[in-house]
Amino acid sequence: MSKIDYSLESYERPKLETPNGEKKLLLHSCCAPCAGEIMEALAASDIDTTIYFYNPNIHPFDEYELRKEENIRFAEKLGMPIIDADYDRDEWFSRTKGQENEPERGARCTTCFDMRFQKTAKYASENNFDIISSTLGISRWKDMKQINDSGARSSEPHELPYWDFNWRKQGGSSRMLEISKKENFYQQEYCGCVYSLRDTNNWRVSKGRDKVERGVKFYQEAKLKLSQLD
């Protein structure tokens, strides 16, 4: 049986539908590279989507601004509204106090997801959205169950459904990278928070690699450099 080609050039996007025909979706976005494939899929499905950028975990502030502006740029290209929420850094540090040494996918990540989804759900409830979802689950570095549990838990008090669609399936993760290269998105090399930056740098140093150099690496430029070596 031949393998189905789900690449951008050959993939015919199916029309997605919300679980119960909900009309207005508020999509929490963590960054443009994760959001790109999902945003294109939703736009192709004519689902009324607004992007909600709320990520007070991202450190430092110039890194936050760069990631946010990349997401705004792509939303504007698609004609998709985007909400620039507060950079509530002090609250994030307060909530994660005592979890500084938790591993990736540990309790600190749950606290972080809860904080972001709680604000997303609150905004959705107050502004007549019917359903919420997130781009976080498309990354294979993340625990999808951990994310979906947080989304459902956070939306329940507002009587809003959380759409736990598996954005990775049918080549979603691969197309995510294709779109990132095509759009020359900023290529962040750590999850976002100060602790993930610390742990990433510690791991790189242990392997004899240079520390993360923020703000300089972009997907298309990295692809061009590789092609020049061929």
C-alpha positions as CSV (number, residue, x, y, z in Angstrom):
1,M,0.0,0.0,0.0
2,S,1.5,3.3,-1.1
3,K,2.1,6.0,1.5
4,I,-0.2,9.0,1.2
5,D,1.6,12.3,0.5
6,Y,0.3,14.9,3.1
7,S,2.8,17.6,2.0
8,L,1.6,21.1,1.3
9,E,2.0,20.7,-2.4
10,S,-0.2,17.6,-2.8
11,Y,-2.4,17.7,0.3
12,E,-6.1,18.6,-0.4
13,R,-7.3,19.9,2.9
14,P,-10.5,18.4,4.2
15,K,-13.2,20.8,5.5
16,L,-12.9,20.7,9.3
17,E,-16.0,21.0,11.5
18,T,-16.2,22.0,15.2
19,P,-17.4,19.2,17.5
20,N,-21.0,20.4,17.7
21,G,-21.2,22.9,14.9
22,E,-20.0,25.8,17.1
23,K,-19.6,29.0,15.0
24,K,-17.0,31.1,16.7
25,L,-13.6,29.7,17.8
26,L,-11.1,31.4,20.0
27,L,-7.7,29.8,19.3
28,H,-5.0,30.2,21.9
29,S,-1.7,30.5,20.0
30,C,1.7,29.8,21.5
31,C,3.8,30.9,18.5
32,A,3.7,31.3,14.7
33,P,5.5,28.0,13.9
34,C,3.0,25.9,15.9
35,A,0.0,28.0,14.8
36,G,0.8,28.2,11.0
37,E,-0.6,24.8,9.9
38,I,-3.6,25.1,12.3
39,M,-4.5,28.6,11.1
40,E,-4.3,27.6,7.5
41,A,-6.5,24.5,8.1
42,L,-9.1,26.6,9.9
43,A,-9.1,29.4,7.3
44,A,-9.5,26.7,4.5
45,S,-12.5,25.3,6.5
46,D,-14.2,28.7,6.8
47,I,-14.3,28.4,10.6
48,D,-14.7,31.8,12.2
49,T,-11.5,32.0,14.1
50,T,-9.9,34.6,16.3
51,I,-6.3,34.1,17.6
52,Y,-5.6,34.8,21.2
53,F,-2.0,35.4,22.0
54,Y,-1.4,35.1,25.7
55,N,1.9,33.7,26.7
56,P,3.4,35.4,29.9
57,N,5.7,32.4,30.2
58,I,7.9,33.6,27.4
59,H,11.2,35.1,28.6
60,P,12.8,37.6,28.2
61,F,10.5,40.3,27.0
62,D,12.3,40.9,23.6
63,E,11.8,37.2,22.9
64,Y,8.1,37.5,23.7
65,E,7.8,40.5,21.4
66,L,9.5,38.7,18.5
67,R,7.3,35.6,18.8
68,K,4.2,37.7,19.1
69,E,5.0,39.9,16.1
70,E,5.6,36.8,14.0
71,N,2.1,35.5,14.9
72,I,0.5,38.9,14.2
73,R,2.3,39.0,10.8
74,F,0.8,35.6,9.7
75,A,-2.6,36.4,11.1
76,E,-2.7,39.6,9.1
77,K,-1.7,37.6,6.0
78,L,-4.6,35.3,6.5
79,G,-7.0,38.1,7.4
80,M,-7.6,36.5,10.8
81,P,-8.2,38.7,13.8
82,I,-5.7,38.4,16.6
83,I,-6.0,39.5,20.3
84,D,-2.8,40.7,21.9
85,A,-3.4,39.9,25.5
86,D,-1.4,41.2,28.5
87,Y,2.1,40.1,29.3
88,D,1.3,39.1,32.8
89,R,4.8,38.0,33.8
90,D,4.6,38.7,37.5
91,E,1.5,36.5,37.9
92,W,3.2,33.7,35.9
93,F,6.3,33.7,38.2
94,S,4.0,33.8,41.3
95,R,2.1,30.8,40.1
96,T,5.1,28.8,39.2
97,K,7.0,29.6,42.5
98,G,8.5,26.4,43.9
99,Q,8.4,24.7,40.5
100,E,11.6,26.1,39.2
101,N,13.3,22.7,38.9
102,E,10.4,20.8,37.5
103,P,11.2,18.9,34.2
104,E,9.7,19.6,30.8
105,R,6.1,18.2,30.8
106,G,6.1,18.3,34.6
107,A,4.0,20.2,37.1
108,R,5.3,23.6,36.1
109,C,4.0,23.0,32.5
110,T,0.6,22.1,33.9
111,T,0.5,25.3,35.9
112,C,1.6,27.3,32.8
113,F,-1.1,25.7,30.6
114,D,-3.8,26.2,33.2
115,M,-2.9,29.9,33.5
116,R,-3.0,30.5,29.8
117,F,-6.2,28.4,29.2
118,Q,-8.0,30.0,32.1
119,K,-7.5,33.5,30.7
120,T,-8.4,32.2,27.2
121,A,-11.7,30.7,28.4
122,K,-12.5,33.8,30.4
123,Y,-12.0,36.0,27.4
124,A,-14.0,33.7,25.2
125,S,-16.9,33.6,27.7
126,E,-17.0,37.4,28.0
127,N,-16.8,38.0,24.2
128,N,-19.4,35.6,22.9
129,F,-17.2,32.8,21.6
130,D,-18.7,29.3,21.4
131,I,-15.6,27.2,21.7
132,I,-11.8,27.4,22.5
133,S,-8.8,25.4,21.4
134,S,-5.0,25.8,21.3
135,T,-2.0,25.4,19.0
136,L,0.1,23.9,21.8
137,G,-0.8,20.3,21.0
138,I,0.8,20.2,17.5
139,S,4.3,20.1,18.9
140,R,5.7,16.6,19.5
141,W,7.7,18.1,22.3
142,K,4.5,18.5,24.3
143,D,2.3,16.0,26.1
144,M,-1.0,16.2,24.3
145,K,-3.0,14.7,27.2
146,Q,-1.6,17.2,29.6
147,I,-2.6,20.0,27.3
148,N,-6.1,18.7,26.5
149,D,-6.8,18.0,30.2
150,S,-5.8,21.6,31.0
151,G,-8.0,23.0,28.3
152,A,-11.0,21.0,29.3
153,R,-10.5,21.8,33.0
154,S,-10.1,25.6,32.3
155,S,-13.1,25.9,30.0
156,E,-15.6,23.9,32.1
157,P,-16.4,26.7,34.6
158,H,-17.4,28.9,31.7
159,E,-19.6,26.2,30.2
160,L,-17.5,26.3,27.0
161,P,-16.2,23.2,25.2
162,Y,-12.5,22.8,24.6
163,W,-11.8,21.4,21.1
164,D,-9.1,18.7,21.5
165,F,-8.6,18.1,17.8
166,N,-5.4,16.2,17.1
167,W,-3.6,18.7,14.9
168,R,-0.6,16.3,14.4
169,K,-2.6,13.7,12.5
170,Q,-2.4,13.3,8.7
171,G,0.9,15.0,8.4
172,G,0.1,18.1,10.5
173,S,3.4,18.2,12.2
174,S,5.3,17.9,8.9
175,R,3.2,20.6,7.3
176,M,3.9,22.8,10.3
177,L,7.6,22.7,9.4
178,E,6.9,23.3,5.7
179,I,4.8,26.4,6.5
180,S,7.5,27.7,8.9
181,K,10.1,27.4,6.1
182,K,7.8,28.9,3.5
183,E,6.9,31.9,5.8
184,N,10.5,32.2,7.2
185,F,9.2,32.2,10.7
186,Y,11.5,32.9,13.6
187,Q,12.9,29.6,14.8
188,Q,12.9,29.6,18.6
189,E,15.2,27.0,20.2
190,Y,13.6,26.6,23.6
191,C,10.0,26.3,24.8
192,G,9.8,29.8,26.1
193,C,10.2,30.2,29.9
194,V,13.3,31.2,31.7
195,Y,13.6,27.7,33.2
196,S,13.4,26.0,29.8
197,L,16.1,28.4,28.5
198,R,18.3,27.5,31.5
199,D,17.8,23.8,31.0
200,T,18.3,24.0,27.2
201,N,21.5,25.8,27.7
202,N,22.7,23.4,30.4
203,W,22.0,20.5,28.0
204,R,23.8,22.2,25.1
205,V,26.9,23.0,27.2
206,S,27.0,19.4,28.4
207,K,27.1,18.3,24.7
208,G,29.8,20.7,23.8
209,R,27.4,23.0,21.9
210,D,27.0,26.8,22.1
211,K,24.2,28.3,24.1
212,V,21.0,29.4,22.5
213,E,21.5,32.6,20.5
214,R,18.1,34.3,20.6
215,G,16.6,36.3,17.8
216,V,18.9,35.3,15.0
217,K,17.6,32.0,13.5
218,F,14.8,31.8,10.9
219,Y,13.5,28.7,9.2
220,Q,14.0,29.7,5.6
221,E,17.5,31.1,6.2
222,A,18.5,27.8,7.9
223,K,17.1,25.9,4.9
224,L,19.1,28.1,2.5
225,K,22.3,27.5,4.5
226,L,21.8,23.7,4.3
227,S,21.2,23.9,0.5
228,Q,24.4,25.8,0.0
229,L,26.3,22.9,1.7
230,D,24.9,20.3,-0.7
